[in-house]
C-alpha cells in the first residue's frame, strides 16, 4: 500500500477521540471497495462472510496483527463485536474463577467500568487508584500476589489523558485494554496474555473489537460460558457467526498502512506530535495541562484555559479554522486533542499555530 500520512480533507482536521481519523489511503480504498470490491461486481458490503473473498480479508488481517506486534502461534487473533465494553465482562467470564480474585489498576473511567463488570463473576482487588486526584496520574506503587487470577490494566486513558509508560512486571497473566494506543509504539507485546482494543481509534471504524489472547490461559474456570462469550469458541471457529465484514475490511486496509509505515516510524511521529503540543501547552500562558507531565498520553492530550471565560472562545476559534473534536470529555471539560496514528504531524502543527494566534489576540 502506498505510504501517506494525509488523513484530513481540505477543510477539517479531526481530533475526535473515537471514532477517529483514519489513514486517508485506507478510507479511499474502502470507498472503492464499497462500489466494487476487487472487480467482483459486488460491494464489500454485499459479499458473503463465507466467501473466499472475505476469508482472504480475514486471514490477512489476523496474520498482519501477529506480524506487526511480533507474536507467535501461541496467540489467537479474534475480531469480535460489542466493543471494548463487551470485553469488560468476557475477560472475567473466561479468566476469573468463582473463588478467585482478579487485580485491577484503577486509572480512570474505563477501568472503573471494567471493575464493575468483573465483580459480577468473582472478587476484584483494586490494587491502586488515582481517583482522589481526578485520575491525573498513573499509580505506580502497589502489591501483586501470585494468587491473583490476572492483572487488568488500561494502557492509555482517553478521558484524562494519561498513559502507562512502564508496564508492570509480574508472573501472573496481564490483561490490557489497549483500545486507544495499540499499534502506536514499539513494545514487547508478548508480555501480555490478553489484549483487547475497540477498533475505532487506531485500527478502523467502529463495529469490531480486536482480541489477542494467549491460548494456554483459557479453560481454567469451571463455570459454563455461553458460546458467544467463550473465547475458545472463536478460536476453534474464528468465523463463528456473521462478523462485521466492512469493519474488518477497513481494519485490514489500516493494518497494511501500519505495516508500510512500520511501528518504529509511527512511534517517532507520535512522539513528535505529542512533544510539539505539550511544549506549546506548557509555554502558552493562556493554557495549562491536566495530566501530570510524567504520565501524559501520546494519544490524548488534555488541557484547559487558565481563564475559564476563554474556553468557549477558543473552542469556537479552532472549529472555525477546521479543527474538530477538541471538546473535552463531558465530566472533565476543557479540551482533548486526540493524536492517533493517522493524525499527521501537520495537523498538530496547525493546532499549535492556532493556540499561538489565540494568545496574540486574547493574551
Secondary structure, 3 states (H helix, E strand, C coil): CCCCCCCCCCCCEECCCCCCCCCHHHHHHHHHHHHCHHHCCCCCCCCCCCCHHHHHHHHHHHHHHHHHHCCCCCEEEEEECCHHHHHHHHHHHHHCCCCCEEEEEECCHHHHHHHHHHCCCCEEEEEEECHHHCCCCCCCCCCCCCCCCCEEEECEECCCCEECCCCCCCCCCEEEECCCCCCCCCCCHHHCCEEEEECCCCCCCCCCEEEEEEHHHCCCCCCCCCHHHCHHHHHHCCCCCCCCHHHHHHHHHHHHHHHHHCHHHHHHHHHHHHHHHHHHHHHCCCEEECCCHHHECCCEEEEEECCCHHHHHHHHHHHHCCEECCECCCCCCCEEEECCCCCCHHHHHHHHHHHHHHHHHHC
